[in-house]
Every structure is written in C-alpha cells, then in structure tokens.
Amino acid sequence: MLPKFEKSNLNGIVTKFRSMSASKGQVAYAPMASSPKGQVAYSPTAGAGSHDHTLEDIMALIQELDRTGFVAPFDWIQWSNTLPPGWQTNPALIATADVETLRRLMTAHIRLDRMNRGHLDGLFRSGYMDQVFHRLEALAPKGL
C-alpha cells in the first residue's frame, strides 16, 4: 500500500499540468465519450505528438508530484511485473485507473526516466501524459 495522499492535492497537480499545456497552446487529447461509470475515453486530436515541453517544465511537474506526495516509494519493478505487456503506454489502463493506480504509474514512469533518459519526454510527445492528467482531472474533487 502506498503512503496516504490527500486527494485535494490533485487540483494543484492538474493546475500545474494545465499551465504547462496552456503555455504551449496545446491540448493533445480531448474527451471522446463517457462510460456509464463516468470513465472518460480520450481520442487523439490534431495536436497529438507535437508537445514541446522544456526540461524545466517537466522538472517543475515532477517537483509538484514529489511535493504533494503523489509520487511515493514502493517496489515499482515488482508491481509493473504484474501488469500486462505494454503497460508503459497503454491508454486503457489510464482510462480506468483510480488515484492509487495513477500514483503507481507516475512513480514508475519517473523511476524509468532515471534509467532511460527521455522516457518522460516521449510520454509527453505521444500524448500519454495528457491522458494521465485528464484522468486525474476527472478524479479530482470539485469545488476545492
């Protein structure tokens, strides 16, 4: 189990990501459809794959994830071995993820980037990170 995370911190994380995207004038994924359970699927739009976030943008986001406790220590390698092949870029996993799963995914991606420089950059450029943050936005408490 991961250390406790205050769900109200999701709003700050989503705001940080939104400001990164707004400064670039890009939103690569737009809501496509909602399921009966309120899950949102995302469909690539014209901006997909054109992200040009700077290293400073990515580092600021990682710092926010660390500051809020969203990224947490756990055995991410063992956990990732329980996931289906291709989990690193599987949009279906994101579309149904709860906050704890997203915390695990982001922790794993940040750790992977330490071993494979450019991993996070590739996720931003592909639109994967947009999917993650749209899902976080859907899970964030409203009205805080």
Legacy VTK file of the C-alpha trace (Angstrom):
# vtk DataFile Version 3.0
C-alpha trace
ASCII
DATASET POLYDATA
POINTS 144 float
0.000 0.000 0.000
1.183 3.499 -0.803
1.537 6.228 1.827
-1.566 8.372 2.326
-2.231 11.052 -0.288
-4.607 13.968 0.176
-6.937 13.856 -2.820
-7.369 17.638 -2.586
-3.752 17.903 -3.845
-4.915 16.630 -7.242
-6.200 20.096 -8.073
-2.704 21.602 -7.728
-1.190 18.882 -9.891
-3.824 19.312 -12.590
-3.398 23.102 -12.469
0.379 22.739 -12.898
-0.096 20.487 -15.932
-2.763 22.773 -17.400
-0.424 25.755 -17.127
2.296 23.793 -18.950
-0.086 22.892 -21.767
-1.653 26.342 -21.961
1.723 28.000 -22.295
2.359 25.787 -25.315
-1.169 26.323 -26.678
-1.708 22.568 -26.874
-4.228 20.061 -25.696
-3.475 16.843 -27.491
-6.351 14.763 -26.188
-9.979 15.710 -25.893
-12.780 13.806 -24.168
-14.358 11.345 -26.590
-17.043 9.558 -24.620
-18.124 8.780 -21.096
-18.989 5.318 -19.920
-21.862 4.627 -17.526
-19.316 4.550 -14.688
-18.165 8.085 -15.515
-14.901 6.942 -17.084
-13.731 9.096 -19.946
-12.010 7.797 -23.045
-9.656 10.067 -24.959
-9.156 10.383 -28.649
-6.095 11.955 -30.277
-6.675 15.328 -31.888
-4.591 17.323 -34.335
-2.103 18.390 -31.639
-1.123 14.860 -30.606
2.566 14.209 -30.716
3.546 17.848 -31.110
4.336 18.622 -27.473
7.373 20.732 -26.891
7.689 20.882 -23.115
11.029 22.040 -21.822
13.141 20.161 -19.323
12.224 22.901 -16.844
8.502 22.214 -17.416
8.942 18.504 -16.794
11.150 19.063 -13.733
8.614 21.525 -12.257
5.867 18.947 -12.694
7.977 16.213 -11.076
8.701 18.562 -8.157
4.963 19.181 -7.737
4.286 15.431 -7.783
7.001 14.955 -5.141
5.889 17.944 -3.034
2.307 16.700 -2.818
3.291 13.104 -2.073
1.711 11.865 -5.297
4.924 10.039 -6.211
5.630 7.518 -3.483
8.281 4.949 -2.639
7.264 1.372 -3.389
8.619 -1.612 -5.332
7.504 -0.364 -8.734
9.504 -3.017 -10.609
7.705 -5.866 -8.855
4.357 -4.081 -9.329
4.985 -3.485 -13.036
5.718 -7.197 -13.493
2.074 -7.878 -12.576
0.778 -5.647 -15.397
0.055 -6.735 -18.963
2.780 -6.256 -21.586
2.873 -2.721 -22.936
1.619 -1.179 -19.684
4.001 1.763 -20.107
1.868 3.266 -22.880
-1.490 1.512 -22.520
-4.322 4.099 -22.662
-6.878 1.518 -21.478
-5.035 1.264 -18.163
-5.263 5.037 -17.719
-8.940 5.317 -18.672
-9.988 3.021 -15.814
-7.294 3.892 -13.262
-8.060 5.115 -9.788
-5.825 7.607 -7.963
-3.654 4.906 -6.383
-3.005 3.250 -9.765
-2.118 6.616 -11.301
0.265 7.285 -8.410
1.929 3.943 -9.074
2.098 4.596 -12.827
3.623 8.053 -12.415
6.117 6.804 -9.833
7.149 4.016 -12.201
7.478 6.407 -15.162
9.602 8.849 -13.175
11.843 5.998 -11.972
12.074 4.640 -15.539
13.182 8.064 -16.732
16.101 7.925 -14.301
17.339 4.778 -16.037
16.233 5.731 -19.541
16.672 9.480 -20.059
13.997 10.830 -22.353
11.305 8.361 -21.247
9.085 11.124 -19.812
9.732 13.381 -22.790
8.494 10.602 -25.079
5.350 10.228 -22.972
4.665 13.959 -23.258
5.254 13.956 -27.005
2.978 10.959 -27.580
0.038 12.486 -25.701
0.165 9.796 -22.987
0.720 12.362 -20.231
-2.310 14.315 -21.426
-4.384 11.177 -20.886
-2.976 10.754 -17.374
-3.721 14.334 -16.392
-7.187 14.329 -17.955
-7.915 11.248 -15.851
-6.541 12.975 -12.747
-8.743 15.956 -13.523
-11.773 13.676 -13.711
-10.875 12.164 -10.332
-10.026 15.466 -8.597
-12.535 16.766 -6.059
-14.671 19.564 -7.432
-15.136 22.902 -5.744
-11.992 22.966 -3.629
LINES 1 145
144 0 1 2 3 4 5 6 7 8 9 10 11 12 13 14 15 16 17 18 19 20 21 22 23 24 25 26 27 28 29 30 31 32 33 34 35 36 37 38 39 40 41 42 43 44 45 46 47 48 49 50 51 52 53 54 55 56 57 58 59 60 61 62 63 64 65 66 67 68 69 70 71 72 73 74 75 76 77 78 79 80 81 82 83 84 85 86 87 88 89 90 91 92 93 94 95 96 97 98 99 100 101 102 103 104 105 106 107 108 109 110 111 112 113 114 115 116 117 118 119 120 121 122 123 124 125 126 127 128 129 130 131 132 133 134 135 136 137 138 139 140 141 142 143
